[in-house]
C-alpha cells in the first residue's frame, strides 16, 4: 500500500524548476542525450522557425512547449533527434521593423542606405533578440540547440532551398498555375491566410433587391443579395419550396413582382403593393428568367437562369428569394 504524503501549498516550485535547469546545464543532459543516440536511427522533426523581429509572445511559448514533447518522446524511444533552433529572417516583418526604427518607408530607406546598407540593417536586427530568446526558451525547459542554430538569411541555407527547388523541377513537380489570393495594396505583396483573417470583423453590408424578369410572363422575381458584386455571374435563383409567395403589383411602376408573403409588410412600407395572387415556392421552381448581364447568356442552353429550391432559403430577411 502506497504511503500518503502531506501536500504543502508552500512547496518551492520555482526553486525546483531552477534547480532542475541548473542540473541539466551542469551535467550537459541535453548534449549527452544527443551523444548517446547519435548512432541510432534518426527521427526528423520539422520545426517552423519564429520571426526574428521581437521577443517571444504567448503563442511562441505555447508552440515551443508543445514542440518540445515530440522530440523528447522519440529520444526516450532511442531515436536520434536533432533540434537545431532557427530564425525566419525573410519577408516583411523585418523590413517593417527596420522602417519603424528609421522612421521612413522602405523605398526611402533603400534610396538613403542603398540595397547593401538596407540589407545590413535587416541582418543586424536578427542578432538583437537571439540572447533574449535563448534565455526565455531555456527557462521554459525546452531542449534545443542554440549553438548550431540556422538563419534563413544564411547563404548556405538559401542555397539548400534552391537545391530542393531544382530537385522538384527535375522531377516535374513544379508547375505554373493561377490562384486567387488576398493582396496588400500598400505593400504590394500577397497576404498569408493568418494575416488575411487576423483582423477579420463582421460589418453590416448594404443589401440590394434586384428584379429578374421571367421569360414566360410579364412579371418579375424579386431577389435579395448582400453580395451585389456576384450578380454578373448569377446563374440561378433559389426559393423555399414550402414558403408562401405572393404576386403583387407595384402601383407606381405597374410591375408584377413575386416575393415571400412573410416579407410583404416590410416591402409595403416603402412601395405601394397590391396582392394579386398567392403561390407556393414549389410553383415557381423551373420557371426561367432573363439574365441581368450577357456574360454567361449561352449557359441558358445548359440549364442556367432557372428558379430552383433549397431549404436554406428563409424569410427572416430579404425577399425569400436569393
Secondary structure, 3 states (H helix, E strand, C coil): CCCCCCCCCCCCHHHHHHHHHHHHHHHCHHHHHHHHHCCCCECCCCCCCEECCCCCCHHHHHHHHHHHHHHHHHHHCCCECCCEEEEECCCHHHHHHHHHHHCCCHHHHHHHHHHHHHHHHHHHHHHHCHHHHHHHHHHCCCCCEEEEEEECCCHHHHHHHHHHHHHHHHCCCCCCCCCCCCEECCCCEECCHHHHHHCCCCCCCCCEEEEEEECCCCCEEEEEECCHHHHHHCCEEEECCCCEEEEEEECCCCCEEEEEHHHHHHHHCCCCEEEEEEEEHHHHCCCEECCCCCCCHHHHHHCCCEEEECCCCCCCCCCCCC
